[in-house]
């Protein structure tokens, strides 16, 4: 099959964007949500005020399913952030440096739990 046939009438495969699959793009994005500083950045840019973006965050809940969960590098923090982002109050609060610092400290404590000196 020729490239133009595989890629559809406009020459693009609808499942690929700039050479990356939708799966790869969504995986990278959903994993970035585990970073509290990135969440604060999104809040500062007012993404959480956009109903379409909030709906997209809801759509990303599929990452909780076992067939997708196995691809996450840090499933705990990633899924926790995705869960928190479903709450309007959290989307408002994440702009606060105190909330971000608490999340960073919580993540550090969880990552180092059980380590001895």
DSSP file (Angstrom, degrees, kcal/mol; ACC not computed):
  #  RESIDUE AA STRUCTURE BP1 BP2  ACC     N-H-->O    O-->H-N    N-H-->O    O-->H-N    TCO  KAPPA ALPHA  PHI   PSI    X-CA   Y-CA   Z-CA
    1    1 A X              0   0    0      0, 0.0     2,-0.1     0, 0.0     5,-0.0   0.000 360.0 360.0 360.0 135.0    0.0    0.0    0.0
    2    2 A X    >>  -     0   0    0      1,-0.1     4,-2.2     4,-0.0     3,-0.7  -0.344 360.0-112.8 -73.0 154.9    1.4    3.4   -0.9
    3    3 A X  H 3> S+     0   0    0      1,-0.3     4,-2.6     2,-0.2     5,-0.2   0.889 117.0  54.9 -55.3 -42.5    2.0    6.0    1.8
    4    4 A X  H 34 S+     0   0    0      1,-0.2     7,-0.3     2,-0.2     4,-0.3   0.814 109.2  48.4 -65.7 -27.8   -0.8    8.3    0.5
    5    5 A X  H X4 S+     0   0    0     -3,-0.7     3,-0.6     2,-0.2    -1,-0.2   0.897 114.6  44.3 -75.2 -41.3   -3.3    5.4    0.8
    6    6 A X  H 3< S+     0   0    0     -4,-2.2    -2,-0.2     1,-0.2    -1,-0.2   0.848 114.0  50.8 -70.0 -34.0   -2.2    4.5    4.3
    7    7 A X  T 3<>S-     0   0    0     -4,-2.6     5,-0.5     1,-0.2     3,-0.3   0.464 110.3-119.5 -88.5  -1.5   -2.2    8.1    5.4
    8    8 A X  T X 5 -     0   0    0     -3,-0.6     3,-1.6    -4,-0.3    -1,-0.2  -0.226  45.0 -50.3  90.4 177.6   -5.6    9.0    4.2
    9    9 A X  T 3 5S+     0   0    0      1,-0.3    -1,-0.2     2,-0.1    -2,-0.1   0.770 134.7  47.9 -65.5 -28.0   -6.8   11.6    1.7
   10   10 A X  T 3 5S-     0   0    0      2,-0.3    -1,-0.3    -3,-0.3    -2,-0.1   0.338 117.1-107.1 -96.2   8.7   -4.9   14.5    3.1
   11   11 A X  T < 5S+     0   0    0     -3,-1.6     2,-0.4    -7,-0.3    -3,-0.2   0.548  86.9 106.9  82.4   6.5   -1.6   12.6    3.4
   12   12 A X      < -     0   0    0     -5,-0.5     2,-0.5    -8,-0.1    -2,-0.3  -0.953  69.6-129.4-122.7 138.3   -1.8   12.3    7.2
   13   13 A X    >   -     0   0    0     -2,-0.4     3,-2.2     1,-0.1    -6,-0.1  -0.738  22.2-138.9 -77.6 124.4   -2.5    9.3    9.4
   14   14 A X  T 3  S+     0   0    0     -2,-0.5    -1,-0.1     1,-0.3    -7,-0.1   0.671 100.8  56.6 -63.7 -14.3   -5.2   10.6   11.7
   15   15 A X  T 3  S+     0   0    0      6,-0.1     7,-1.9     7,-0.0     2,-0.4   0.381  98.7  72.7 -96.2   4.2   -3.5    8.7   14.6
   16   16 A X  E <   -A   21   0A   0     -3,-2.2     2,-0.4     5,-0.2     5,-0.2  -0.966  54.2-175.6-124.9 138.3   -0.2   10.5   14.2
   17   17 A X  E >  S-A   20   0A   0      3,-3.3     3,-2.2    -2,-0.4    -3,-0.0  -0.986  77.6 -18.5-132.5 118.8    0.8   14.1   15.0
   18   18 A X  T 3  S-     0   0    0     -2,-0.4     3,-0.1     1,-0.3    -1,-0.1   0.823 130.0 -51.4  52.9  34.3    4.2   15.5   14.1
   19   19 A X  T 3  S+     0   0    0      1,-0.3     2,-0.4     0, 0.0    -1,-0.3   0.422 119.3 106.1  88.1  -2.0    5.4   11.9   13.8
   20   20 A X  E <   -A   17   0A   0     -3,-2.2    -3,-3.3     3,-0.0    -1,-0.3  -0.859  69.5-118.4-112.5 146.4    4.1   10.8   17.2
   21   21 A X  E  >  -A   16   0A   0     -2,-0.4     4,-2.3    -5,-0.2    -5,-0.2  -0.426  24.6-117.0 -76.6 156.5    1.1    8.6   17.9
   22   22 A X  H  > S+     0   0    0     -7,-1.9     4,-2.8     1,-0.2     5,-0.3   0.895 117.7  56.6 -57.5 -39.9   -1.8    9.9   19.9
   23   23 A X  H  > S+     0   0    0     -8,-0.2     4,-2.5     1,-0.2    -1,-0.2   0.931 107.7  46.7 -57.4 -47.7   -1.0    7.2   22.5
   24   24 A X  H  > S+     0   0    0      2,-0.2     4,-2.4     1,-0.2    -2,-0.2   0.903 113.4  48.4 -63.4 -42.9    2.6    8.5   22.8
   25   25 A X  H  X S+     0   0    0     -4,-2.3     4,-2.4     2,-0.2    -1,-0.2   0.924 114.3  45.3 -64.6 -45.0    1.5   12.1   23.1
   26   26 A X  H  X S+     0   0    0     -4,-2.8     4,-2.9     2,-0.2     5,-0.2   0.872 111.7  53.0 -69.0 -35.6   -1.2   11.3   25.7
   27   27 A X  H  X S+     0   0    0     -4,-2.5     4,-2.1    -5,-0.3    -2,-0.2   0.946 111.7  45.3 -61.8 -48.4    1.2    9.1   27.7
   28   28 A X  H  X S+     0   0    0     -4,-2.4     4,-1.5     1,-0.2    -2,-0.2   0.917 116.0  46.9 -62.4 -43.2    3.8   11.9   27.8
   29   29 A X  H  X S+     0   0    0     -4,-2.4     4,-0.9     2,-0.2     3,-0.3   0.946 111.2  49.0 -65.2 -48.2    1.2   14.5   28.8
   30   30 A X  H >< S+     0   0    0     -4,-2.9     3,-0.6     1,-0.3     4,-0.2   0.869 110.9  51.5 -63.8 -34.4   -0.5   12.4   31.5
   31   31 A X  H >< S+     0   0    0     -4,-2.1     3,-1.5    -5,-0.2    -1,-0.3   0.836 101.9  60.8 -69.5 -30.8    2.8   11.6   33.1
   32   32 A X  H >< S+     0   0    0     -4,-1.5     3,-1.7     1,-0.3    -1,-0.2   0.754  89.4  72.5 -66.7 -21.7    3.7   15.3   33.1
   33   33 A X  T << S+     0   0    0     -4,-0.9    -1,-0.3    -3,-0.6    -2,-0.2   0.651  80.9  71.9 -68.5 -13.6    0.7   15.8   35.4
   34   34 A X  T <  S+     0   0    0     -3,-1.5     2,-0.7    -4,-0.2    -1,-0.3   0.567  79.4  88.8 -76.9  -6.6    2.6   14.2   38.2
   35   35 A X    X>  -     0   0    0     -3,-1.7     4,-1.9     1,-0.2     3,-0.6  -0.825  65.8-159.2 -94.4 110.0    4.8   17.3   38.4
   36   36 A X  H 3> S+     0   0    0     -2,-0.7     4,-2.3     1,-0.2    -1,-0.2   0.827  92.2  56.7 -58.6 -32.4    3.2   19.8   40.8
   37   37 A X  H 3> S+     0   0    0      2,-0.2     4,-2.0     1,-0.2    -1,-0.2   0.864 106.3  49.6 -67.9 -34.4    5.2   22.7   39.3
   38   38 A X  H <> S+     0   0    0     -3,-0.6     4,-2.5    -6,-0.2    -2,-0.2   0.893 109.2  52.0 -68.9 -39.5    3.8   21.8   35.9
   39   39 A X  H  X S+     0   0    0     -4,-1.9     4,-2.2     2,-0.2    -2,-0.2   0.911 109.5  49.6 -62.0 -41.4    0.2   21.8   37.4
   40   40 A X  H  X S+     0   0    0     -4,-2.3     4,-2.7     2,-0.2    -1,-0.2   0.909 109.0  52.7 -62.8 -41.3    0.9   25.2   38.8
   41   41 A X  H  X S+     0   0    0     -4,-2.0     4,-1.8     1,-0.2    -2,-0.2   0.923 108.9  49.0 -60.1 -45.2    2.1   26.4   35.4
   42   42 A X  H  <>S+     0   0    0     -4,-2.5     5,-2.3     1,-0.2     6,-0.4   0.894 111.7  50.0 -61.4 -39.4   -1.1   25.2   33.8
   43   43 A X  H ><5S+     0   0    0     -4,-2.2     3,-1.5     1,-0.2    -2,-0.2   0.905 108.2  52.3 -65.8 -41.0   -3.1   26.9   36.5
   44   44 A X  H 3<5S+     0   0    0     -4,-2.7    -1,-0.2     1,-0.3    -2,-0.2   0.838 108.4  50.9 -64.2 -32.7   -1.2   30.2   35.9
   45   45 A X  T 3<5S-     0   0    0     -4,-1.8    -1,-0.3    -5,-0.2    -2,-0.2   0.399 115.6-119.9 -84.8   2.9   -1.9   30.0   32.2
   46   46 A X  T X 5 +     0   0    0     -3,-1.5     3,-1.2    -5,-0.1     4,-0.3   0.702  68.4 139.5  68.7  22.8   -5.6   29.5   33.1
   47   47 A X  G > < +     0   0    0     -5,-2.3     3,-1.6     1,-0.2     6,-0.2   0.863  68.4  60.0 -62.2 -34.4   -5.9   26.1   31.4
   48   48 A X  G 3  S+     0   0    0     -6,-0.4    -1,-0.2     1,-0.3    -5,-0.1   0.565  96.6  61.3 -75.0  -5.9   -8.1   24.9   34.3
   49   49 A X  G <  S+     0   0    0     -3,-1.2     2,-0.7    -6,-0.1    -1,-0.3   0.518  84.5  93.3 -89.7  -7.6  -10.6   27.6   33.5
   50   50 A X    <>  -     0   0    0     -3,-1.6     4,-2.3    -4,-0.3     3,-0.4  -0.782  65.9-154.6 -92.7 114.5  -11.2   26.1   30.0
   51   51 A X  H  > S+     0   0    0     -2,-0.7     4,-2.2     1,-0.2    -1,-0.2   0.844  95.1  54.3 -57.8 -36.1  -14.1   23.7   30.0
   52   52 A X  H  > S+     0   0    0      2,-0.2     4,-1.8     1,-0.2    -1,-0.2   0.891 109.1  47.7 -67.1 -38.6  -12.7   21.8   27.0
   53   53 A X  H  > S+     0   0    0     -3,-0.4     4,-2.1    -6,-0.2    -2,-0.2   0.906 111.1  50.6 -68.4 -41.3   -9.4   21.3   28.8
   54   54 A X  H  X S+     0   0    0     -4,-2.3     4,-1.7    -7,-0.2    -2,-0.2   0.888 109.7  51.3 -63.0 -38.9  -11.1   20.1   32.0
   55   55 A X  H  X S+     0   0    0     -4,-2.2     4,-2.4    -5,-0.2    -1,-0.2   0.878 107.2  53.9 -64.8 -37.3  -13.2   17.6   29.8
   56   56 A X  H  X S+     0   0    0     -4,-1.8     4,-1.9     2,-0.2    -2,-0.2   0.895 105.5  53.0 -63.3 -40.3   -9.9   16.4   28.3
   57   57 A X  H  < S+     0   0    0     -4,-2.1    -1,-0.2     1,-0.2    -2,-0.2   0.883 109.3  49.4 -61.8 -37.6   -8.6   15.7   31.8
   58   58 A X  H >< S+     0   0    0     -4,-1.7     3,-1.7     1,-0.2    -2,-0.2   0.917 107.4  54.3 -66.3 -42.9  -11.7   13.7   32.4
   59   59 A X  H >< S+     0   0    0     -4,-2.4     3,-1.4     1,-0.3    -2,-0.2   0.865  98.2  65.1 -56.6 -37.6  -11.1   11.8   29.2
   60   60 A X  G >< S+     0   0    0     -4,-1.9     3,-2.0     1,-0.3    -1,-0.3   0.524  72.3  94.9 -68.1  -4.1   -7.6   10.9   30.4
   61   61 A X  G X   +     0   0    0     -3,-1.7     3,-2.2     1,-0.3    -1,-0.3   0.709  62.4  83.1 -59.1 -18.9   -9.1    8.8   33.2
   62   62 A X  G X  S+     0   0    0     -3,-1.4     3,-1.8     1,-0.3    -1,-0.3   0.726  71.4  77.8 -59.9 -19.0   -8.7    5.8   30.9
   63   63 A X  G <  S+     0   0    0     -3,-2.0    -1,-0.3     1,-0.3    -2,-0.2   0.646  80.0  69.9 -66.0 -12.8   -5.1    5.6   32.1
   64   64 A X  G <  S+     0   0    0     -3,-2.2    -1,-0.3    -4,-0.1     2,-0.2   0.669  77.0 100.2 -75.9 -16.8   -6.4    4.0   35.2
   65   65 A X  S X> S-     0   0    0     -3,-1.8     4,-3.1    -4,-0.2     3,-2.0  -0.483  84.2-121.0 -73.2 139.6   -7.3    0.9   33.3
   66   66 A X  H 3> S+     0   0    0      1,-0.3     4,-1.3     2,-0.2    -1,-0.1   0.812 109.4  60.2 -52.0 -37.0   -4.8   -2.0   33.6
   67   67 A X  H 34 S+     0   0    0      1,-0.2    -1,-0.3     2,-0.2    -4,-0.1   0.743 119.8  28.4 -67.6 -19.6   -4.0   -2.2   29.9
   68   68 A X  H X4 S+     0   0    0     -3,-2.0     3,-2.2    -6,-0.3     4,-0.4   0.739 108.4  70.1-104.2 -35.6   -2.8    1.5   30.0
   69   69 A X  H >< S+     0   0    0     -4,-3.1     3,-1.6     1,-0.3    -3,-0.2   0.817  88.1  66.8 -52.1 -36.1   -1.6    1.7   33.6
   70   70 A X  T 3< S+     0   0    0     -4,-1.3    -1,-0.3     1,-0.3    -2,-0.1   0.655  93.9  59.4 -65.7 -15.1    1.3   -0.5   32.8
   71   71 A X  T <  S+     0   0    0     -3,-2.2     2,-0.3    -8,-0.1    -1,-0.3   0.610  81.5 101.8 -88.0 -12.6    2.8    2.1   30.5
   72   72 A X    X   -     0   0    0     -3,-1.6     3,-0.5    -4,-0.4     4,-0.1  -0.562  59.4-155.7 -76.9 131.3    3.1    4.8   33.2
   73   73 A X  T 3  S+     0   0    0     -2,-0.3     2,-0.3     1,-0.3    -1,-0.2   0.882  94.9  21.8 -70.6 -39.5    6.6    5.2   34.7
   74   74 A X  T 3> S+     0   0    0      1,-0.1     4,-2.0     2,-0.1    -1,-0.3  -0.689  73.4 169.9-128.7  76.9    5.2    6.6   38.0
   75   75 A X  H <> S+     0   0    0     -3,-0.5     4,-2.8    -2,-0.3     5,-0.3   0.866  70.7  57.8 -62.4 -38.3    1.7    5.4   38.2
   76   76 A X  H  > S+     0   0    0      1,-0.2     4,-2.2     2,-0.2     5,-0.2   0.975 114.2  33.6 -57.4 -61.7    1.1    6.5   41.8
   77   77 A X  H  > S+     0   0    0      1,-0.2     4,-2.2     2,-0.2    -1,-0.2   0.856 119.0  54.1 -64.9 -33.8    1.8   10.2   41.4
   78   78 A X  H  X S+     0   0    0     -4,-2.0     4,-2.2     2,-0.2    -1,-0.2   0.954 113.2  40.3 -65.5 -49.6    0.4   10.3   37.9
   79   79 A X  H  X S+     0   0    0     -4,-2.8     4,-2.3    -5,-0.2    -1,-0.2   0.845 113.3  55.2 -70.5 -32.6   -3.0    8.8   38.8
   80   80 A X  H  X S+     0   0    0     -4,-2.2     4,-2.7    -5,-0.3    -1,-0.2   0.929 109.9  46.4 -64.3 -44.0   -3.2   10.8   42.0
   81   81 A X  H  X S+     0   0    0     -4,-2.2     4,-2.4     2,-0.2    -2,-0.2   0.916 111.8  51.0 -63.8 -42.6   -2.7   14.0   40.1
   82   82 A X  H  < S+     0   0    0     -4,-2.2     4,-0.4     1,-0.2    -1,-0.2   0.895 111.5  48.7 -61.7 -39.5   -5.3   13.0   37.5
   83   83 A X  H >< S+     0   0    0     -4,-2.3     3,-1.3     1,-0.2     4,-0.3   0.932 111.6  48.3 -64.6 -46.7   -7.7   12.2   40.3
   84   84 A X  H >< S+     0   0    0     -4,-2.7     3,-2.0     1,-0.3     6,-0.3   0.862 103.2  62.4 -63.0 -35.8   -7.1   15.6   42.1
   85   85 A X  T 3< S+     0   0    0     -4,-2.4    -1,-0.3     1,-0.3    -2,-0.2   0.626  89.8  68.7 -68.2 -11.6   -7.5   17.4   38.8
   86   86 A X  T <  S+     0   0    0     -3,-1.3     2,-0.5    -4,-0.4    -1,-0.3   0.636  86.8  83.9 -76.8 -13.5  -11.1   16.2   38.6
   87   87 A X  S <> S-     0   0    0     -3,-2.0     4,-2.1    -4,-0.3     5,-0.2  -0.805  70.4-151.5 -97.2 124.0  -11.9   18.4   41.6
   88   88 A X  H  > S+     0   0    0     -2,-0.5     4,-1.5     1,-0.2     5,-0.2   0.890  96.8  55.7 -58.4 -41.2  -12.6   22.0   40.9
   89   89 A X  H  > S+     0   0    0      1,-0.2     4,-2.5     2,-0.2    -1,-0.2   0.907 107.2  48.9 -61.2 -42.5  -11.3   23.2   44.2
   90   90 A X  H  > S+     0   0    0     -6,-0.3     4,-2.3     1,-0.2    -1,-0.2   0.916 106.5  56.2 -63.7 -41.8   -7.9   21.5   43.6
   91   91 A X  H  < S+     0   0    0     -4,-2.1    -1,-0.2    -7,-0.3    -2,-0.2   0.819 113.0  42.5 -60.7 -29.6   -7.7   23.1   40.1
   92   92 A X  H >< S+     0   0    0     -4,-1.5     3,-0.8    -3,-0.2    -1,-0.2   0.872 115.5  48.9 -79.3 -39.5   -8.1   26.5   41.9
   93   93 A X  H >< S+     0   0    0     -4,-2.5     3,-2.3     1,-0.2     6,-0.3   0.755  90.4  77.5 -74.7 -25.9   -5.8   25.7   44.8
   94   94 A X  T 3< S+     0   0    0     -4,-2.3    -1,-0.2     1,-0.3     6,-0.1   0.660  81.3  69.9 -65.5 -14.3   -2.8   24.4   42.8
   95   95 A X  T <  S+     0   0    0     -3,-0.8     2,-0.3    -4,-0.2    -1,-0.3   0.719  80.0  96.8 -71.7 -19.4   -1.8   27.9   41.8
   96   96 A X  S <> S-     0   0    0     -3,-2.3     4,-2.2     1,-0.1     3,-0.3  -0.547  72.7-143.0 -75.1 128.4   -0.8   28.5   45.5
   97   97 A X  H  > S+     0   0    0     -2,-0.3     4,-2.9     1,-0.2     5,-0.2   0.839 101.7  58.5 -57.8 -32.8    3.0   28.0   46.2
   98   98 A X  H  > S+     0   0    0      2,-0.2     4,-2.2     1,-0.2    -1,-0.2   0.907 107.1  45.9 -64.6 -41.4    2.0   26.4   49.6
   99   99 A X  H  > S+     0   0    0     -6,-0.3     4,-2.2    -3,-0.3    -2,-0.2   0.924 114.0  48.5 -66.5 -44.3    0.0   23.7   47.9
  100  100 A X  H  X S+     0   0    0     -4,-2.2     4,-2.6     1,-0.2    -2,-0.2   0.933 111.9  49.1 -61.4 -46.8    2.7   23.0   45.3
  101  101 A X  H  X S+     0   0    0     -4,-2.9     4,-2.7     1,-0.2     5,-0.2   0.893 109.6  52.1 -61.7 -40.1    5.4   22.8   48.0
  102  102 A X  H  X S+     0   0    0     -4,-2.2     4,-2.4    -5,-0.2    -1,-0.2   0.909 111.3  47.1 -62.4 -41.5    3.2   20.4   50.1
  103  103 A X  H  X S+     0   0    0     -4,-2.2     4,-2.4     2,-0.2    -2,-0.2   0.903 111.9  49.9 -67.1 -40.4    2.8   18.2   47.0
  104  104 A X  H  X S+     0   0    0     -4,-2.6     4,-2.4     2,-0.2    -2,-0.2   0.938 113.6  45.9 -62.6 -46.4    6.5   18.3   46.2
  105  105 A X  H  X S+     0   0    0     -4,-2.7     4,-2.6     2,-0.2    -2,-0.2   0.899 111.9  51.5 -63.5 -41.1    7.4   17.4   49.9
  106  106 A X  H  X S+     0   0    0     -4,-2.4     4,-2.3    -5,-0.2    -1,-0.2   0.914 111.3  47.8 -61.2 -43.5    4.8   14.6   49.9
  107  107 A X  H  X S+     0   0    0     -4,-2.4     4,-2.3     2,-0.2    -2,-0.2   0.899 111.7  49.6 -65.1 -41.2    6.2   13.2   46.7
  108  108 A X  H  X S+     0   0    0     -4,-2.4     4,-1.7     2,-0.2    -2,-0.2   0.921 111.4  48.8 -64.0 -44.4    9.8   13.4   48.1
  109  109 A X  H  X S+     0   0    0     -4,-2.6     4,-0.7     1,-0.2    -2,-0.2   0.911 112.6  47.9 -62.4 -42.7    8.8   11.6   51.3
  110  110 A X  H >< S+     0   0    0     -4,-2.3     3,-0.5     1,-0.2    -1,-0.2   0.894 111.7  50.5 -64.7 -39.5    7.0    8.9   49.4
  111  111 A X  H 3< S+     0   0    0     -4,-2.3    -1,-0.2     1,-0.2    -2,-0.2   0.788 117.6  38.6 -70.7 -27.4   10.0    8.4   47.1
  112  112 A X  H >< S+     0   0    0     -4,-1.7     3,-2.0    -5,-0.2    -1,-0.2   0.391  82.8 129.7-105.7   3.6   12.4    8.1   49.9
  113  113 A X  T << S+     0   0    0     -4,-0.7     3,-0.1    -3,-0.5    -3,-0.0  -0.340  76.7  17.6 -59.3 133.0   10.3    6.1   52.4
  114  114 A X  T 3  S+     0   0    0      1,-0.3     2,-0.3    -2,-0.0    -1,-0.3   0.336  90.8 130.0  88.5  -8.0   12.1    3.1   53.7
  115  115 A X    <   -     0   0    0     -3,-2.0    -1,-0.3     2,-0.0     2,-0.3  -0.622  44.0-152.6 -79.9 137.8   15.6    4.3   52.7
  116  116 A X              0   0    0     -2,-0.3    -1,-0.0    -3,-0.1    -3,-0.0  -0.763 360.0 360.0-108.1 156.8   18.2    4.2   55.4
  117  117 A X              0   0    0     -2,-0.3    -1,-0.1     0, 0.0    -2,-0.0   0.451 360.0 360.0 -82.2 360.0   21.2    6.3   55.9
